[in-house]
Amino acid sequence: MAALQQLNFDILCEIAYRADCRTRASLLLTCKTLNKAAAKFILQPSGGIDLWKERKVAQFLRFLHADPSRFQHIRKVHILFQAMAFDGLLDGLRRMEQLETLGLRDVNSSHENFHALADAVAKLTMIRRLEVCSIEGDAACIFLSQIQADLSSIRLSFIRLPRDSFYRRSPRAPWVKYHPIPLLAKCIATLEELTCETWFISPVRQPEFTQVYPKLRRLSIQRNNHLIRIAPFIHAYPNLAQLTVLRDSNVASYHVNDRSNFMQRLHQHRAINIRSQDGGETATWQHLEELTGTIVNLYSLGLTCHVRRVHINELVFTLYLELLSDLLEYAQPQHLKVRGSGALLFDSLHGLATLLRSSCGTRLESLVVEFDLPNEKKDSAIASALSDVADSLKILPLRRLRLRVTVSAGFNSIPKILENFDLEAYLRDLADAVPSLEDAVMHVKSERDRDTDGHRCWTTRTAEAVRVRRLGEEYADTEMYEW
């Protein structure tokens, strides 16, 4: 008779976390040790506990009250705001002494118990991170003015329904009071991280605020379709280290029918932002380490300070390629991550090879770049462009290179130059010419056919040149970008 497979303690706890309710109950009843450990494991999922329906709330409370020591294991909870009125939930929240993150959804001042619930949540002094989704303007002002916790992180979204946001439903006059700088003044001494989603934060007239948040280091402005006036943020967040600005729409199609007018407004807006930083050292950021966003968003900011890390997180199309050099000329990054259309490889005026030969690339230590090739380029053009890029890379103080060439589905077949391209020789030549280069990787990725389910089938050729191999997370250089 074959021996029974034995499971170690960690595996049993993992099963308790992932199993159905009946299996969980059986495991909890197995022994006292597993009862305690599995309960802790169940109550600390990576994404937190979601309580959207009354039935789930009731089950959750019964589980906690079966052993009151379980309250101390809870770190992160997301709750539908209306569910807060469920009998016993507020009392349960007060008993969660180790609760760090509270997420609320659909916070509306028209809810019949809004003021009582907002007051109760405001008194939860143990929380450090607050995440509120689907909140309307008046509710935000009331709710945030009452908060008593020393919050270090706030994430707020005014969006309620798809393609809906508070500034589309509110008169223009009070928009300025919903700007994050005055709105979050209650947390001015402790706030370190802020995410604003679907807010109107850039009125035509430049707002002037007096609040200063000395500890705020990370700011993320998401799903924002308006160009931002940067001066108020520089003044309010003088020690900012990481800035992310993301649009709601694909920038390649946005304003494409009115490109000339949009580009004119974009250049004018950038010029205003640049002029606002003319007042000496305190007029721009001194400690900004990372800038992430689309090329249009980052260009419009007009930042005049150096930025160590720049990540263009959406494809840079031909329409906006000319903006890249202006952005990088000021930023002078040491680490750059960018993905562009074929123009980034082939364009003689604004392409990568030209950029790297200018002052934009003089400080580059790591470069992660991907080219999406169009389907009309000939082998000779591809070979010449890759050679130009290599020549430009050889004059840089590079330590890491990640180079990917993706052949679009428009090709009937992969170009012969890429099919036969000697990746190893290309990288070896670079490594010989750049003594500082620690490791380089090159991919050529192409779509062949589709499988029986219609999914894309990709083939990838890879080569690497490594001088310094960093094994283990403790040895990794986290400043440098990776794929």
TARAKA-V679524 format. One record per pair of residues at least 12 apart in sequence whose C-alpha atoms are under 10 Angstrom apart, sorted by the first residue. I is the first residue (numbers start at 1). J is the second residue. Records with the same first field share a line. If there is no record, write none. Layout:
I->J ; J
//
This chain:
9->33 ; 34 ; 37 ; 38
10->37 ; 38 ; 41
12->24 ; 27 ; 34 ; 37 ; 38
13->27 ; 28 ; 34 ; 35 ; 37 ; 38 ; 39 ; 40 ; 41 ; 42
14->38 ; 41 ; 42
15->27 ; 38 ; 41 ; 42
16->28 ; 34 ; 35 ; 37 ; 38 ; 39 ; 41 ; 42
17->38 ; 39 ; 40 ; 41 ; 42 ; 43 ; 44 ; 45
18->41 ; 42 ; 45
19->42
24->38 ; 39 ; 42
25->38 ; 39
27->39
35->67
36->67 ; 69 ; 70
39->63 ; 64 ; 67 ; 69 ; 70 ; 73
40->69 ; 70 ; 71 ; 72 ; 73 ; 74
41->73 ; 74
42->73 ; 74
43->60 ; 64 ; 70 ; 71 ; 72 ; 73 ; 74 ; 75 ; 76 ; 77
44->73 ; 74 ; 75 ; 76 ; 77
45->74 ; 75 ; 76 ; 77
46->75 ; 76
47->76 ; 77 ; 78
48->74 ; 75 ; 76 ; 77 ; 78 ; 101 ; 102 ; 103
49->74 ; 75 ; 76 ; 77 ; 78 ; 79 ; 102 ; 103
50->76 ; 77 ; 78 ; 79 ; 80 ; 103 ; 104
51->77 ; 78 ; 79 ; 80 ; 81 ; 83 ; 84 ; 103 ; 104
52->78 ; 79 ; 80 ; 81 ; 82 ; 83 ; 84 ; 104 ; 105
53->79 ; 80 ; 82 ; 83 ; 86
54->80 ; 82 ; 83 ; 84 ; 85 ; 86 ; 87
56->83
57->79 ; 83 ; 84 ; 86 ; 87 ; 88 ; 89
58->86 ; 87 ; 88 ; 89
60->89 ; 92
61->87 ; 88 ; 89 ; 92
64->92
65->92
68->92 ; 95 ; 96
69->95 ; 96
70->95 ; 96
71->92 ; 93 ; 94 ; 95 ; 96 ; 97 ; 98 ; 99
72->95 ; 96 ; 97 ; 98 ; 99
73->96 ; 97 ; 98 ; 99
74->93 ; 95 ; 96 ; 97 ; 98 ; 99 ; 100 ; 101
75->96 ; 97 ; 98 ; 99 ; 100 ; 101 ; 102 ; 127
76->96 ; 98 ; 99 ; 100 ; 101 ; 102 ; 103 ; 127 ; 129 ; 130
77->93 ; 99 ; 100 ; 101 ; 102 ; 103 ; 104 ; 131
78->101 ; 102 ; 103 ; 104 ; 105 ; 130 ; 131 ; 132
79->102 ; 103 ; 104 ; 105 ; 106 ; 132
80->103 ; 104 ; 105 ; 106 ; 107 ; 132 ; 133
81->103 ; 104 ; 105 ; 106 ; 107 ; 108 ; 111 ; 113 ; 114 ; 117 ; 118 ; 132 ; 133 ; 134 ; 135
82->104 ; 105 ; 106 ; 107 ; 108 ; 111 ; 112 ; 113 ; 114 ; 117
83->104 ; 105 ; 117
84->104 ; 113 ; 114 ; 116 ; 117 ; 118 ; 120 ; 121
85->112 ; 113 ; 114 ; 116 ; 117
90->117 ; 120 ; 121 ; 124
91->120
93->120 ; 121 ; 124
94->120 ; 121 ; 123 ; 124 ; 125 ; 126
95->124
96->124 ; 126 ; 127
97->124 ; 125 ; 126 ; 127
98->126 ; 127
99->124 ; 125 ; 126 ; 127 ; 128 ; 129
100->125 ; 126 ; 127 ; 128 ; 129 ; 130 ; 151
101->126 ; 127 ; 128 ; 129 ; 130 ; 131 ; 151 ; 153 ; 154
102->121 ; 124 ; 127 ; 128 ; 129 ; 130 ; 131 ; 132 ; 154
103->129 ; 130 ; 131 ; 132 ; 133 ; 154 ; 155 ; 156
104->121 ; 130 ; 131 ; 132 ; 133 ; 134 ; 135 ; 156
105->131 ; 132 ; 133 ; 134 ; 135 ; 157 ; 160
106->132 ; 133 ; 134 ; 135 ; 136 ; 157 ; 158 ; 159 ; 160
107->132 ; 133 ; 134 ; 135 ; 136 ; 137 ; 139 ; 140 ; 143 ; 158 ; 160
108->134 ; 135 ; 136 ; 137 ; 138 ; 139 ; 140 ; 143 ; 160
109->135 ; 136 ; 137 ; 138 ; 139 ; 140 ; 142 ; 143
110->136 ; 138 ; 139
111->139
114->139 ; 142 ; 143
115->139 ; 142 ; 143
117->143
118->139 ; 140 ; 142 ; 143 ; 144 ; 146 ; 147
119->142 ; 143 ; 146 ; 147 ; 148
120->146 ; 147
121->143 ; 146 ; 147 ; 148 ; 149
122->143 ; 144 ; 145 ; 146 ; 147 ; 148 ; 149
123->146 ; 147 ; 148 ; 149
124->147 ; 148 ; 149 ; 150
125->147 ; 148 ; 149 ; 150 ; 151
126->148 ; 149 ; 150 ; 151
127->148 ; 149 ; 150 ; 151 ; 152 ; 153
128->149 ; 150 ; 151 ; 152 ; 153 ; 154 ; 190 ; 191
129->149 ; 150 ; 151 ; 152 ; 153 ; 154 ; 155 ; 191 ; 193 ; 194
130->149 ; 151 ; 152 ; 153 ; 154 ; 155 ; 156 ; 194
131->153 ; 154 ; 155 ; 156 ; 157 ; 194 ; 195
132->154 ; 155 ; 156 ; 157 ; 158
133->155 ; 156 ; 157 ; 158 ; 159 ; 160 ; 197
134->156 ; 157 ; 158 ; 159 ; 160 ; 161 ; 165 ; 166 ; 197 ; 198
135->156 ; 157 ; 158 ; 159 ; 160 ; 165 ; 166
136->157 ; 158 ; 159 ; 160 ; 165 ; 166 ; 167 ; 169 ; 170 ; 178
137->158 ; 165 ; 166 ; 167 ; 169 ; 170 ; 174 ; 175 ; 177 ; 178 ; 183 ; 199
138->166 ; 174 ; 177 ; 178
140->156 ; 157 ; 158 ; 178 ; 183 ; 184
141->177 ; 178 ; 182 ; 183 ; 184
142->183
144->183 ; 184 ; 185 ; 186 ; 187
145->183 ; 184 ; 185 ; 186 ; 187
146->186
147->184 ; 186 ; 187
148->186 ; 187
149->186 ; 187 ; 190
150->186 ; 187 ; 188 ; 189 ; 190 ; 191
151->186 ; 187 ; 188 ; 189 ; 190 ; 191 ; 192 ; 193
152->187 ; 188 ; 189 ; 190 ; 191 ; 192 ; 193 ; 194 ; 215 ; 216
153->187 ; 190 ; 191 ; 192 ; 193 ; 194 ; 195 ; 216 ; 218
154->184 ; 187 ; 191 ; 192 ; 193 ; 194 ; 195 ; 196 ; 219
155->193 ; 194 ; 195 ; 196 ; 197 ; 219 ; 220
156->180 ; 194 ; 195 ; 196 ; 197 ; 198 ; 199
157->195 ; 196 ; 197 ; 198 ; 199 ; 222 ; 223
158->196 ; 197 ; 198 ; 199 ; 200
159->197 ; 198 ; 199 ; 223
160->198
163->198 ; 248
164->198
165->197 ; 198 ; 199 ; 200
166->178 ; 198 ; 199 ; 200
167->198 ; 199 ; 200 ; 201
168->200
172->200 ; 203
173->203
175->199 ; 200 ; 201 ; 202 ; 203
176->200 ; 201 ; 202 ; 203 ; 205 ; 206 ; 207 ; 208
177->201 ; 207
178->199 ; 200 ; 201
179->196 ; 199 ; 200 ; 201 ; 202 ; 203 ; 207 ; 209
180->194 ; 195 ; 196 ; 199 ; 200 ; 201 ; 233
181->201 ; 208 ; 209 ; 210 ; 211 ; 212 ; 213 ; 232 ; 233 ; 236 ; 237
182->208 ; 209 ; 210 ; 211 ; 212 ; 236
184->211 ; 213
185->211 ; 212 ; 213
187->213
188->211 ; 212 ; 213 ; 214 ; 215 ; 216 ; 236
189->212 ; 213 ; 214 ; 215 ; 216
190->213 ; 214 ; 215 ; 216
191->213 ; 214 ; 215 ; 216 ; 217 ; 218
192->213 ; 214 ; 215 ; 216 ; 217 ; 218 ; 219 ; 237 ; 239 ; 240
193->215 ; 216 ; 217 ; 218 ; 219 ; 220 ; 240 ; 242
194->216 ; 217 ; 218 ; 219 ; 220 ; 221 ; 243
195->218 ; 219 ; 220 ; 221 ; 222 ; 243 ; 244 ; 245
196->219 ; 220 ; 221 ; 222 ; 223 ; 224 ; 245
197->220 ; 221 ; 222 ; 223 ; 224 ; 246 ; 247 ; 248
198->221 ; 222 ; 223 ; 224 ; 225 ; 226 ; 247 ; 248
199->221 ; 222 ; 223 ; 224 ; 225 ; 226
200->224 ; 225 ; 226 ; 227 ; 228
201->221 ; 224 ; 226 ; 227 ; 228 ; 229
202->224 ; 226 ; 227 ; 228 ; 229 ; 230 ; 232
203->226 ; 227 ; 228 ; 229
204->227 ; 228 ; 229
205->229
206->228 ; 229 ; 230 ; 231 ; 232
207->229 ; 231 ; 232
208->231 ; 232 ; 235 ; 236
209->232 ; 233 ; 235 ; 236
210->232 ; 235 ; 236
211->232 ; 235 ; 236 ; 237
212->232 ; 233 ; 234 ; 235 ; 236 ; 237 ; 238 ; 239
213->233 ; 235 ; 236 ; 237 ; 238 ; 239 ; 240
214->236 ; 237 ; 238 ; 239 ; 240
215->237 ; 238 ; 239 ; 240
216->236 ; 237 ; 238 ; 239 ; 240 ; 241 ; 242
217->237 ; 238 ; 239 ; 240 ; 241 ; 242 ; 243 ; 287 ; 288 ; 289
218->237 ; 239 ; 240 ; 241 ; 242 ; 243 ; 244 ; 288 ; 290
219->233 ; 237 ; 240 ; 241 ; 242 ; 243 ; 244 ; 245
220->242 ; 243 ; 244 ; 245 ; 246 ; 291 ; 292 ; 293
221->243 ; 244 ; 245 ; 246 ; 247 ; 293
222->244 ; 245 ; 246 ; 247 ; 248 ; 293
223->245 ; 246 ; 247 ; 248 ; 249
224->245 ; 246 ; 247 ; 248 ; 249 ; 297
225->246 ; 247 ; 248 ; 249 ; 251 ; 254 ; 297
226->247 ; 248 ; 297
227->247 ; 265 ; 266 ; 269 ; 270 ; 296 ; 297 ; 298 ; 300 ; 301
228->245 ; 269 ; 270 ; 273 ; 297 ; 298 ; 300 ; 301 ; 302
229->269 ; 270 ; 272 ; 273 ; 276 ; 300 ; 301 ; 302
230->270 ; 272 ; 273 ; 274 ; 276 ; 277 ; 284 ; 300 ; 301 ; 302 ; 303
231->272 ; 273 ; 274 ; 275 ; 276 ; 277 ; 283 ; 284 ; 285 ; 301 ; 303
232->276 ; 283
233->284 ; 285
234->276 ; 277 ; 282 ; 283 ; 284 ; 285 ; 286 ; 303
235->282 ; 283 ; 284 ; 285
237->285
238->282 ; 283 ; 284 ; 285 ; 286 ; 287 ; 288
239->285 ; 286 ; 287 ; 288
240->285 ; 286 ; 287 ; 288 ; 289 ; 290
241->285 ; 286 ; 287 ; 288 ; 289 ; 290 ; 291 ; 307 ; 308
242->287 ; 288 ; 289 ; 290 ; 291 ; 292 ; 307 ; 309
243->288 ; 289 ; 290 ; 291 ; 292 ; 293 ; 298 ; 310
244->290 ; 291 ; 292 ; 293 ; 294 ; 297 ; 298 ; 311 ; 313
245->291 ; 292 ; 293 ; 294 ; 295 ; 296 ; 297 ; 298 ; 301 ; 313
246->292 ; 293 ; 294 ; 295 ; 296 ; 297 ; 298 ; 313 ; 314
247->293 ; 294 ; 296 ; 297
250->294 ; 314 ; 315
251->294 ; 295 ; 296 ; 297 ; 314 ; 315 ; 316 ; 317 ; 319 ; 320
252->296 ; 314 ; 315 ; 316 ; 317 ; 318 ; 319 ; 320
253->317
256->319
259->319
263->296 ; 319 ; 320
265->300
266->296 ; 297 ; 299 ; 300 ; 301
267->299 ; 300 ; 302 ; 323
268->300
269->299 ; 300 ; 301 ; 302
270->297 ; 298 ; 299 ; 300 ; 301 ; 302 ; 303
271->300 ; 301 ; 302
272->300 ; 301 ; 302
273->300 ; 301 ; 302 ; 303 ; 304
274->300 ; 301 ; 302 ; 303 ; 304
275->302 ; 303 ; 304
276->302 ; 303
277->302 ; 303 ; 304 ; 305
278->304
281->305
283->304 ; 305
284->303 ; 304 ; 305 ; 306
285->303 ; 304 ; 305 ; 306 ; 307
286->305 ; 306 ; 307
287->305 ; 306 ; 307 ; 308
288->305 ; 306 ; 307 ; 308 ; 309 ; 331
289->306 ; 307 ; 308 ; 309 ; 310 ; 333 ; 334 ; 479
290->306 ; 307 ; 308 ; 309 ; 310 ; 311 ; 331 ; 333 ; 335 ; 336 ; 479
291->307 ; 308 ; 309 ; 310 ; 311 ; 312 ; 331 ; 333 ; 336
292->309 ; 310 ; 311 ; 312 ; 313 ; 314 ; 337
293->310 ; 311 ; 312 ; 313 ; 314
294->311 ; 312 ; 313 ; 314 ; 315 ; 316 ; 338
295->311 ; 312 ; 313 ; 314 ; 315 ; 316 ; 317 ; 320 ; 321 ; 322 ; 323 ; 324 ; 327 ; 338
296->312 ; 314 ; 316 ; 320 ; 321 ; 323 ; 324 ; 327
297->312
298->310 ; 311 ; 312 ; 323 ; 324 ; 327 ; 328
299->320 ; 323 ; 324 ; 325 ; 326 ; 327 ; 328
300->323 ; 327
301->327
302->326 ; 327 ; 330 ; 331
303->327 ; 328 ; 330 ; 331
304->327 ; 328 ; 329 ; 330 ; 331 ; 332
305->329 ; 330 ; 331 ; 332
306->328 ; 329 ; 330 ; 331 ; 332 ; 333 ; 334
307->328 ; 330 ; 331 ; 332 ; 333 ; 334 ; 335
308->331 ; 332 ; 333 ; 334 ; 335 ; 336 ; 363 ; 364 ; 365 ; 479 ; 480
309->331 ; 332 ; 333 ; 334 ; 335 ; 336 ; 337 ; 364 ; 366 ; 479 ; 480 ; 481
310->327 ; 328 ; 331 ; 332 ; 333 ; 334 ; 335 ; 336 ; 337 ; 338 ; 481
311->333 ; 335 ; 336 ; 337 ; 338 ; 339 ; 368 ; 481
312->324 ; 336 ; 337 ; 338 ; 339 ; 340 ; 369
313->337 ; 338 ; 339
314->338 ; 339 ; 340
315->338 ; 339 ; 340 ; 341 ; 370 ; 371 ; 372
316->338 ; 339 ; 340 ; 341 ; 342 ; 343 ; 344 ; 371 ; 372
317->339 ; 340 ; 341 ; 342 ; 343 ; 344 ; 372
318->340 ; 341 ; 342 ; 343 ; 344 ; 347 ; 350 ; 351
319->341 ; 343
320->350
321->340 ; 341 ; 343 ; 344 ; 347 ; 349 ; 350 ; 351 ; 352
322->344 ; 347 ; 349 ; 350 ; 351
323->350
324->338 ; 344 ; 350 ; 351 ; 352 ; 355 ; 360
325->349 ; 350 ; 351 ; 352 ; 354 ; 355 ; 356 ; 358 ; 359 ; 360 ; 361
326->355 ; 360
327->360
328->355 ; 358 ; 359 ; 360 ; 361
329->355 ; 358 ; 359 ; 360 ; 361 ; 362
330->359 ; 360
331->360
332->359 ; 360 ; 361 ; 362 ; 363 ; 364
333->360 ; 361 ; 362 ; 363 ; 364 ; 365 ; 366 ; 367
334->360 ; 361 ; 362 ; 363 ; 364 ; 365 ; 366 ; 367 ; 397 ; 398 ; 479 ; 480
335->361 ; 363 ; 364 ; 365 ; 366 ; 367 ; 368 ; 398 ; 399 ; 400 ; 479 ; 480 ; 481
336->361 ; 364 ; 365 ; 366 ; 367 ; 368 ; 369 ; 480 ; 481 ; 482
337->366 ; 367 ; 368 ; 369 ; 370 ; 402 ; 480 ; 481 ; 482 ; 483
338->367 ; 368 ; 369 ; 370 ; 371
339->368 ; 369 ; 370 ; 371 ; 372 ; 403 ; 404 ; 405
340->352 ; 369 ; 370 ; 371 ; 372 ; 373
341->370 ; 371 ; 372 ; 373 ; 374 ; 406
342->370 ; 371 ; 372 ; 373 ; 374 ; 375 ; 376 ; 377 ; 382 ; 405 ; 406 ; 407
343->371 ; 372 ; 373 ; 374
344->369 ; 370 ; 371 ; 372 ; 373 ; 385
345->369 ; 370 ; 371 ; 372 ; 373 ; 381 ; 382 ; 384 ; 385 ; 386 ; 388 ; 389 ; 405
346->371 ; 373 ; 377 ; 381 ; 382 ; 384 ; 385 ; 386 ; 388 ; 389
347->385
348->385 ; 388
351->385 ; 389
352->369 ; 371 ; 385 ; 388 ; 389 ; 392 ; 393
353->385 ; 386 ; 387 ; 388 ; 389 ; 390 ; 391 ; 392 ; 393
354->388 ; 389 ; 392
355->389 ; 392
356->389 ; 391 ; 392 ; 393 ; 394 ; 395 ; 396
357->389 ; 391 ; 392 ; 393 ; 394 ; 395 ; 396
358->392
361->392 ; 393 ; 395 ; 396 ; 397 ; 398
362->395 ; 396 ; 397 ; 398
363->396 ; 397 ; 398
364->393 ; 396 ; 397 ; 398 ; 399 ; 400
365->396 ; 397 ; 398 ; 399 ; 400 ; 401 ; 436 ; 437 ; 479 ; 480 ; 481
366->396 ; 397 ; 398 ; 399 ; 400 ; 401 ; 402 ; 437 ; 438 ; 439 ; 440 ; 479 ; 480 ; 481 ; 482
367->393 ; 398 ; 399 ; 400 ; 401 ; 402 ; 403 ; 440 ; 480 ; 481 ; 482
368->400 ; 401 ; 402 ; 403 ; 404 ; 440 ; 441 ; 480 ; 481 ; 482 ; 483
369->401 ; 402 ; 403 ; 404 ; 405 ; 442 ; 482 ; 483
370->402 ; 403 ; 404 ; 405 ; 406 ; 442 ; 443 ; 444 ; 483
371->403 ; 404 ; 405 ; 406 ; 407 ; 408 ; 444
372->404 ; 405 ; 406 ; 407 ; 408 ; 445
373->405 ; 406 ; 407 ; 408 ; 409 ; 410 ; 411 ; 446
374->406 ; 407 ; 408 ; 409 ; 410 ; 411
375->407 ; 408 ; 409 ; 410 ; 411 ; 412 ; 413 ; 414 ; 415
376->410 ; 411
377->411 ; 415
378->415 ; 416 ; 417
379->415 ; 416 ; 417 ; 418
380->417
381->417
382->415 ; 417 ; 418
383->417 ; 418 ; 421
386->405 ; 426
387->426
390->426 ; 427 ; 429 ; 430 ; 433
391->430 ; 433
393->430 ; 433 ; 434
394->429 ; 430 ; 431 ; 432 ; 433 ; 434 ; 435 ; 437
395->433 ; 434
396->433 ; 434 ; 436 ; 437
397->434 ; 435 ; 436 ; 437
398->431 ; 434 ; 435 ; 436 ; 437 ; 438 ; 439 ; 440
399->431 ; 434 ; 435 ; 436 ; 437 ; 438 ; 439 ; 440 ; 467 ; 468 ; 480
400->436 ; 437 ; 438 ; 439 ; 440 ; 441 ; 466 ; 480 ; 481 ; 482
401->427 ; 430 ; 437 ; 438 ; 439 ; 440 ; 441 ; 442 ; 464 ; 465 ; 480 ; 481 ; 482
402->439 ; 440 ; 441 ; 442 ; 443 ; 464 ; 481 ; 482 ; 483
403->427 ; 440 ; 441 ; 442 ; 443 ; 444 ; 483
404->441 ; 442 ; 443 ; 444 ; 445 ; 460 ; 461 ; 462 ; 483
405->418 ; 442 ; 443 ; 444 ; 445 ; 446 ; 460 ; 461
406->443 ; 444 ; 445 ; 446 ; 447 ; 458 ; 460
407->444 ; 445 ; 446 ; 447 ; 448 ; 458
408->445 ; 446 ; 447 ; 448
409->446 ; 447 ; 448 ; 449 ; 456 ; 458
410->447
411->446 ; 447 ; 448
412->447 ; 448
413->446 ; 447 ; 448 ; 449
414->444 ; 445 ; 446 ; 447 ; 448
415->446
418->444 ; 445 ; 446 ; 461
419->444 ; 446 ; 461
421->444 ; 461
422->463
423->441 ; 442 ; 443 ; 444 ; 461 ; 462 ; 463 ; 464 ; 465
424->441 ; 442 ; 462 ; 463 ; 464 ; 465
425->463 ; 464 ; 465
426->442 ; 463 ; 464 ; 465
427->439 ; 440 ; 441 ; 442 ; 463 ; 464 ; 465 ; 466
428->440 ; 463 ; 464 ; 465 ; 466
429->465
430->465
431->465 ; 466 ; 467
435->467
436->467
437->465 ; 466 ; 467 ; 468
438->465 ; 466 ; 467 ; 468 ; 469 ; 470
439->464 ; 465 ; 466 ; 467 ; 468 ; 469 ; 470
440->463 ; 464 ; 465 ; 466 ; 467
441->462 ; 463 ; 464 ; 465 ; 466
442->460 ; 461 ; 462 ; 463 ; 464 ; 465
443->459 ; 460 ; 461 ; 462 ; 463 ; 464
444->459 ; 460 ; 461 ; 462 ; 463
445->458 ; 459 ; 460 ; 461 ; 462
446->458 ; 459 ; 460 ; 461
447->459 ; 460
//
